[in-house]
Amino acid sequence: MAFTTLGSCGAASVRLVPQNRILGSNSKPFTGIVLKKPQQVGALPLHVRGSIASSPRKLFSPKAAAPKSGDGIRIAVLGASGYTGAEIVRFLANHPQFHIKVMTADRKAGEQFGSVFPHLRTQDLPRLVAIKDADFSDVDAVFCCLPHGTTQEIIKSLPRHLKIVDLSADFRLRDINEYAEWYGHSHRAPELQEEAVYGLTELQRDDIRNARLVANPGCYPTSIQLPLVPLVKAKLIKLTNIIIDAKSGVSGAGRGAKEANLYTEIAEGIHAYGITSHRHVPEIEQGLTDAAESKVTISFTPHLMCMTRGMQSTIYVELASGVTPRDLYEHLKSTYEDEEFVKLLHGSSAPHTSHVKGSNYCFMNVYEDRIPGRAIIISVIDNLVKGASGQALQNLNLMMGLPENMGLQYPPLFP
């Protein structure tokens, strides 16, 4: 995820039943969707479910037999000294098929990974090396966790046999001219851009499965497109006046030392940044435009929160003619009811960032706005997991023909 100023799927109409059972503009403020049948409210059971994919996905059980000696897929982690690299390592610690063979970090070359991230010192890992010294002859796949703007030339130089998931923004925008406009320099690997597949897993699963190079989505675009793309495709909301108020923890700015990220600069406060100019805007609009098959422009303002990790996107939309907030909820529910990592909350339960912390889950809910004809959608993720490394692992699992939940069956960490 880039903090630019800090540095770096129609549903039939369903009757709406508000809590006070009064319909119309004179009803009291509506605080969520009330289901007609009793449902569990609050915490959701987190277990393996089926998939909405056109091709059924394989599911992984941690009770399955361990792979035989010598089996497994050999992994390189480029840029392992950053937060997303560390999260990749954390998840792969319990992955029965992926085994790390190469780890790079130019400024930490020669060091043990446990000295860079002491919480992972118990892992048996190779020593960090500079990218120029990395040997890819014993590698099958790569997680590229390098900064934006540095990845294109490096990936271009990698052996063609490698499967690659790139966590930077370098291959997310299909239009290389748009990339140059938003990122301030020309695209350095346009031929690779043509083969890159955008990796929002639940919505592009079949394309990802057949890809060699996947552009992992940004954190804000993940939290926003998961609820909006299905609604736009179903023509349940208007394409105008989509307003997104999003908030993220500081880890989204990366691990580099920056004055703006010092404790005294961010503690006891909240501030907006990248106002009208955040680099995730064209990525979000690209996804929504594809879904609508016409140009979509959004109003998006991100905010930095004084917390380590977590992301909440509060989305304000206008309903299409004859559509109710309940229709939005039911469509999202039918879209994601068999998905393991995307969950619709019940009743008026509000998604909390603390309820997805450290996990690959996205929690969301739909509410009727006090203004007639409008709805509010709230979506939360962990910016470092579903917004980065967790989704990257989900994607590489697919690319390697493995169950996409393998290595990701961690419940959220709370408190």
GIDAMO-V256163 format. One record per residue. N is the residue number from 1. RES is the residue in three letters. SS is DSSP state (a for helix, b for strand, c for the rest). Layout:
# GIDAMO-V256163
((N/RES/SS) (N/RES/SS))
This chain:
# GIDAMO-V256163
((1/MET/c) (2/ALA/c) (3/PHE/c) (4/THR/c) (5/THR/c) (6/LEU/c) (7/GLY/c) (8/SER/c) (9/CYS/c) (10/GLY/c) (11/ALA/c) (12/ALA/c) (13/SER/c) (14/VAL/c) (15/ARG/c) (16/LEU/c) (17/VAL/c) (18/PRO/c) (19/GLN/c) (20/ASN/c) (21/ARG/c) (22/ILE/c) (23/LEU/c) (24/GLY/c) (25/SER/c) (26/ASN/c) (27/SER/c) (28/LYS/c) (29/PRO/c) (30/PHE/c) (31/THR/c) (32/GLY/c) (33/ILE/c) (34/VAL/c) (35/LEU/c) (36/LYS/c) (37/LYS/c) (38/PRO/c) (39/GLN/c) (40/GLN/c) (41/VAL/c) (42/GLY/c) (43/ALA/c) (44/LEU/c) (45/PRO/c) (46/LEU/c) (47/HIS/c) (48/VAL/c) (49/ARG/c) (50/GLY/c) (51/SER/c) (52/ILE/c) (53/ALA/c) (54/SER/c) (55/SER/c) (56/PRO/c) (57/ARG/c) (58/LYS/c) (59/LEU/c) (60/PHE/c) (61/SER/c) (62/PRO/c) (63/LYS/c) (64/ALA/c) (65/ALA/c) (66/ALA/c) (67/PRO/c) (68/LYS/c) (69/SER/c) (70/GLY/c) (71/ASP/c) (72/GLY/c) (73/ILE/b) (74/ARG/b) (75/ILE/b) (76/ALA/b) (77/VAL/b) (78/LEU/b) (79/GLY/c) (80/ALA/c) (81/SER/c) (82/GLY/c) (83/TYR/a) (84/THR/a) (85/GLY/a) (86/ALA/a) (87/GLU/a) (88/ILE/a) (89/VAL/a) (90/ARG/a) (91/PHE/a) (92/LEU/a) (93/ALA/c) (94/ASN/c) (95/HIS/c) (96/PRO/c) (97/GLN/c) (98/PHE/b) (99/HIS/b) (100/ILE/b) (101/LYS/b) (102/VAL/b) (103/MET/b) (104/THR/b) (105/ALA/c) (106/ASP/a) (107/ARG/a) (108/LYS/a) (109/ALA/c) (110/GLY/c) (111/GLU/c) (112/GLN/c) (113/PHE/a) (114/GLY/a) (115/SER/a) (116/VAL/a) (117/PHE/c) (118/PRO/a) (119/HIS/a) (120/LEU/a) (121/ARG/c) (122/THR/c) (123/GLN/c) (124/ASP/c) (125/LEU/c) (126/PRO/c) (127/ARG/c) (128/LEU/c) (129/VAL/b) (130/ALA/c) (131/ILE/a) (132/LYS/a) (133/ASP/a) (134/ALA/c) (135/ASP/c) (136/PHE/c) (137/SER/c) (138/ASP/c) (139/VAL/c) (140/ASP/c) (141/ALA/b) (142/VAL/b) (143/PHE/b) (144/CYS/b) (145/CYS/c) (146/LEU/c) (147/PRO/c) (148/HIS/c) (149/GLY/c) (150/THR/c) (151/THR/a) (152/GLN/a) (153/GLU/a) (154/ILE/a) (155/ILE/a) (156/LYS/a) (157/SER/a) (158/LEU/c) (159/PRO/c) (160/ARG/c) (161/HIS/c) (162/LEU/c) (163/LYS/b) (164/ILE/b) (165/VAL/b) (166/ASP/b) (167/LEU/c) (168/SER/c) (169/ALA/c) (170/ASP/c) (171/PHE/c) (172/ARG/c) (173/LEU/c) (174/ARG/c) (175/ASP/c) (176/ILE/a) (177/ASN/a) (178/GLU/a) (179/TYR/a) (180/ALA/a) (181/GLU/a) (182/TRP/a) (183/TYR/a) (184/GLY/c) (185/HIS/c) (186/SER/c) (187/HIS/c) (188/ARG/c) (189/ALA/c) (190/PRO/a) (191/GLU/a) (192/LEU/a) (193/GLN/a) (194/GLU/c) (195/GLU/c) (196/ALA/c) (197/VAL/b) (198/TYR/b) (199/GLY/c) (200/LEU/c) (201/THR/c) (202/GLU/c) (203/LEU/c) (204/GLN/c) (205/ARG/a) (206/ASP/a) (207/ASP/a) (208/ILE/a) (209/ARG/a) (210/ASN/c) (211/ALA/c) (212/ARG/c) (213/LEU/b) (214/VAL/b) (215/ALA/b) (216/ASN/c) (217/PRO/c) (218/GLY/c) (219/CYS/a) (220/TYR/a) (221/PRO/a) (222/THR/a) (223/SER/a) (224/ILE/a) (225/GLN/a) (226/LEU/a) (227/PRO/a) (228/LEU/a) (229/VAL/a) (230/PRO/a) (231/LEU/a) (232/VAL/a) (233/LYS/a) (234/ALA/c) (235/LYS/c) (236/LEU/c) (237/ILE/b) (238/LYS/c) (239/LEU/c) (240/THR/c) (241/ASN/c) (242/ILE/c) (243/ILE/b) (244/ILE/b) (245/ASP/b) (246/ALA/b) (247/LYS/b) (248/SER/b) (249/GLY/c) (250/VAL/a) (251/SER/a) (252/GLY/a) (253/ALA/a) (254/GLY/c) (255/ARG/c) (256/GLY/c) (257/ALA/c) (258/LYS/c) (259/GLU/a) (260/ALA/a) (261/ASN/a) (262/LEU/c) (263/TYR/a) (264/THR/a) (265/GLU/a) (266/ILE/a) (267/ALA/c) (268/GLU/c) (269/GLY/c) (270/ILE/b) (271/HIS/b) (272/ALA/b) (273/TYR/b) (274/GLY/c) (275/ILE/c) (276/THR/c) (277/SER/c) (278/HIS/c) (279/ARG/c) (280/HIS/c) (281/VAL/a) (282/PRO/a) (283/GLU/a) (284/ILE/a) (285/GLU/a) (286/GLN/a) (287/GLY/a) (288/LEU/a) (289/THR/a) (290/ASP/a) (291/ALA/a) (292/ALA/a) (293/GLU/c) (294/SER/c) (295/LYS/c) (296/VAL/c) (297/THR/c) (298/ILE/c) (299/SER/b) (300/PHE/b) (301/THR/b) (302/PRO/b) (303/HIS/b) (304/LEU/b) (305/MET/b) (306/CYS/c) (307/MET/c) (308/THR/c) (309/ARG/c) (310/GLY/c) (311/MET/b) (312/GLN/b) (313/SER/b) (314/THR/b) (315/ILE/b) (316/TYR/b) (317/VAL/b) (318/GLU/b) (319/LEU/b) (320/ALA/c) (321/SER/c) (322/GLY/c) (323/VAL/c) (324/THR/c) (325/PRO/a) (326/ARG/a) (327/ASP/a) (328/LEU/a) (329/TYR/a) (330/GLU/a) (331/HIS/a) (332/LEU/a) (333/LYS/a) (334/SER/a) (335/THR/a) (336/TYR/a) (337/GLU/c) (338/ASP/c) (339/GLU/c) (340/GLU/c) (341/PHE/c) (342/VAL/b) (343/LYS/b) (344/LEU/b) (345/LEU/c) (346/HIS/c) (347/GLY/c) (348/SER/c) (349/SER/c) (350/ALA/c) (351/PRO/c) (352/HIS/c) (353/THR/a) (354/SER/a) (355/HIS/a) (356/VAL/c) (357/LYS/c) (358/GLY/c) (359/SER/c) (360/ASN/c) (361/TYR/c) (362/CYS/b) (363/PHE/b) (364/MET/b) (365/ASN/b) (366/VAL/b) (367/TYR/b) (368/GLU/b) (369/ASP/c) (370/ARG/c) (371/ILE/c) (372/PRO/c) (373/GLY/c) (374/ARG/b) (375/ALA/b) (376/ILE/b) (377/ILE/b) (378/ILE/b) (379/SER/b) (380/VAL/b) (381/ILE/b) (382/ASP/c) (383/ASN/c) (384/LEU/c) (385/VAL/a) (386/LYS/a) (387/GLY/a) (388/ALA/a) (389/SER/a) (390/GLY/a) (391/GLN/a) (392/ALA/a) (393/LEU/a) (394/GLN/a) (395/ASN/a) (396/LEU/a) (397/ASN/a) (398/LEU/a) (399/MET/a) (400/MET/c) (401/GLY/c) (402/LEU/c) (403/PRO/c) (404/GLU/c) (405/ASN/c) (406/MET/c) (407/GLY/c) (408/LEU/c) (409/GLN/c) (410/TYR/c) (411/PRO/c) (412/PRO/c) (413/LEU/c) (414/PHE/c) (415/PRO/c))
